Amino acid sequence: MFSYSRRVQFYETDAQGIVHHSNYFKYFEEARGDFLRSLGIPYSKLREKGYEVVLLSTSCDFLKPLYYDEEFTISLALSHIDRFTFSFEYLLTSLEVPRAKGFTKHCMVRNGRIVSIPKEIKEKLSQSSLDPCMR
């Protein structure tokens, strides 16, 4: 399982100092980007090769509020991969307390068309573990 940590910034909160719900999806994207970078396949490298990673579906269960200046960690795991799609599950915690659970499903596009996940990328993703972090 991969972990990504950061601190809540003031601009990410509402008038009560609580993280606005839309930011959780941004946090998941940051963690996912960092995860792909750790595998040696950052978005920039994929784009150089003509690929785009497209989001097909996403969800988030908000368990407890996250507040300004709190440090948090997102644990991310590949939960599914097949010829055309791959999915991740996310667990966001602060002080070891679950705050949110998330899910994203993706495909790869080249020249505006969905393509099979390239072998090199599929191998790197598969080696990362198919171990959902939220079960």
Helices and strands as residue ranges (DSSP letters): E 2-7, G 10-12, H 22-38, H 43-48, E 51-62, E 71-81, E 85-94, E 97-110, E 113-115, H 119-127
